[in-house]
Amino acid sequence: MKLIYIVEDHEVIRNGVVQYLELSGFDVKGFGTLEEARAAFSSRVPDMLIQDVMLPDGDGFSFVKEVRGKNQKLPIIFLTARIDESDKILGFELGCDDYITKPFSPKELVLRVEALFRRVDSETSPSSSRSYSLGGSVLVIDEDEHKLTIDGEDISLTAAEWRIVAYLASNSPNLISRAQILEECFDYSFESYERVVDTHIKNIRAKLKKEAWIETVRGYGYRFAGKKIDK
C-alpha cells in the first residue's frame, strides 16, 4: 500500500483529503505543521508528499526545497491557495510534479495522485539502456536502473524531469510540442501549464550542463539533439 504524507494546517481540508485518499486504497498520514512532517520523514520517507505552502511554522516552498535536496525522485504535489502564476512556476522550479490550487475537487486530487503513481510505477518496467552522443559527450538513459549519466557521471533528476528527458530522447529527432509533453508526461494538457514545461526544461539543462542537448524551437516546443548510438 502506497504511503502518502499530506502537510496541511487546515484541519477540515487535511482530514477530508486523508479520508478521500484512504477510500481509494492509500495509506495516508496528515500533519498540521512542518515540524511534525520533518519528524515523520526522519522515521520513514513516504511514497508521495502532498504539501501546502502557508503553514504556521514556515513555508512549504522551503520545506520542499529541503526534501528535494535529499530525495530527487519523491513525487510531490503542492496543494495551496497560492494561485499566482509566479507561485506555480516557483513550485515547479523547486521540483514538484503537480500544483493544485484551492478550492479543489477531492475527486480530481485523487485522480491526479493515481496518475502520478502510474507514471512513477511505469518507469520501473524493464527496458534496455539507450546512448546518445553530442559534441564529444555521451548521455546514457538506463531505464532498468532509472539512471541518467553523462560521460559516466550520474545526473540526479526529479521524476518529472526524468519523464521529460526520456520522452524527448525516445522521440528524437522529432520536434515535440509543449502540449505533447504535458499530455504524455503529466496526464493533463491545460494551456496555462505550458510554461511549466519551460521551467522543467530550464532545470534539466542546468543539470545536463550543456543546453545543446535539448533544442528550443521558438513558438512550438523542443527537440532532443543527441544522436542515438547504435549498439
N, C-alpha and C positions, 0 to 999 in steps of 0.2 A: 504494500500500500504506500502510495506517494505521500511524503510528509511536506506540508506547506506551512510556512510561518506567515502570519499577517500582523503587521505593525500598524495599529490604528488607535488613536486615543479616544475616538467617539465610540462609546460602549455599544450603543444600539447598532451602529453600522458594523462594528467588529463582530458582534455576536451574530448578526444577520448573515454576514459573509461566511463565518465559520459554519453555520448551520447549512447554508446552501451547498457549500463545498463538501461537507460531510455527507449530505444526502446523495452527492454524486460519486461517493466512494473514496474520498480522500481523508487522510489523517491530518487534522488542522489544529494548530496551536495559535492563539491570539495573544498579543501583547499590547499594552497601552502606552508603554514608554520605550525609549531606545535602550535604557539600562536593562530592562527585562529582556529585550531582544538580544543584546550582547551576551547576557548570561546564558541564554538558551543556545546561542551559536557556539559558545565555549564548550558546551556539553555535547551538542550534536548539530551538524550542518544539515539543513533541510534540503529537499529536492527542488523547492521553489520558494521565493520570497515575494510577498505582496506588500508594498511599502507606501505608507502615507508620507507626505512631505512635512507638514507642520505638526510637530509633536511638542509636548510640554517641556521636554528636556533636551531639545535640539532639533536639527532639521534633517529630514530624510535623505536629502541630496548628499549631505556629508556622510551619512551612515552608509549609503550605497557605495560611495567612493571608497570608504573604508573596507566594505565587504569585497568589492571588486579587486582591491589590492591583494587580497588573499585567495580569491576564487574567481577566475575569469569565466568559468563555464556555468555557474549557477544561474538558472533562469530567474529573471527579476521583472516584476510588473509594478509600475507606480500606479497608485490609486489615490487621487488627490483632487482638491478643489482648485488647485493652481491651473488655470485654463489658458494663460497667455502662451503664445507660440514660443516665446523665448524660454519659458519654463519647460515646455515639451522638448525643445531642442537640447536644453541642458540635460534633461533626463536621459536622452539617448546618447549624448556625448559621454555621460558617465557610465554608459554600458547597459542600460535597461533594454529589455526585449519588447516591452509594450508599455503604453502610457494611457491610462483610462481616467477620464475626468468625472467628477461628481456634479450633479446626480447621475447615477449609472443604473443600468439594468442588471440585477443579480444574475439573471439567466445569461446575459451577454458575457458577464465576467466569467461564469463557469465555462462557456464556450471558448473564450479566449485562453483560459487556463488549459483546457483539454487540447486545444490546437497547439499551444506551445509545447506541451508534453509530447504530443505526436511528433512534432518537429525534432525535439531532442532525442526521443527514442529511435526515430528513423535513422539518425546519424550513427547509430551503433550497428546497423546492419552491415554484413560483410561486403567489401568492395576492395578491389586492388588499388594500390597507390598509383598516382599519376605524377609525372615530372614535366616541368616546363622550363625553358631557357629564355633569358633576356639579358642582353648586354654582358655576357660572360658569367652571369649568375644562374643558379639552378634552384627552382622552387619545387618542393615536393609536397603533394597533398596525400596524406595517408589516412584514408577513411576507416581502415581497420583499427588504427590506434587513435583516430581523431586528432591527428597532429599535422602541423604545417611547419616546414623547415625551409630556410633559405641558406644555401651553401653549408648545410649541416647544422645551422643554428635554429633552435626551437623558437617559433614565434607564437606568443600567447594571445589567443583571440577569444572574445566572448562568443556565446552560442550564436547570436545574431550575425556577428562578423564572419564566423566560420561558414554559416549558411550562404552568405552573400559571395564570399570568395569561391566556395565550392561550386555554386551555381554559375557564376560568371565563367570560371575556368572550364566547367563541363560543357558550356555552350560556346566556347571560343572557336573561331574568331567572330561569331555572330555579335551584332550590336543588340544590347538588351536595354529596354526602356525602364524608367523608374517604376512605372506601373507594373511591369512584369516582375521586377524584383519584389515589390510589395506583395503581389499575389502568390508568388512561388516561395518566398522566404518568410512571409509573415502571416499569410492567410487573410489579409484584408487589402483593400485597394482604394481607400478613400483618398481623394486628391490632396486633401490637407496634410496628408502624411508623406507626400513625396519629398519634402525637404529632409525628412528623417533619413531617407536613403543617402542623400548627400552627406549628412552628418556621419553615418556609418562609414561611407567611403573615405571621408577625411581621416577618421580614426584608423581605418585599415591601412591607408597609405603611410601614415606615420609609423605604424608598426612594421610594415614591409620595408621601410627605409629607402624606398625608391618609387616615386609616384608613377613612373612609367609602366609599372605592372598593370595598372588599370587606367585605360584611356577614357577621357571625357569627350563625349560628342555633344556639343552645346545644343540645348533645346530638345534633346532626346533622351540620352542615357549614357551607358557605359559599355566598354568592351575590354575584355581581358586580353592583354597584349603579349603574354608569354607564348612561346611556340612550343607545342607539345613535343616531347622527346619520345620517339617510338622505341619500344623495348624489343 
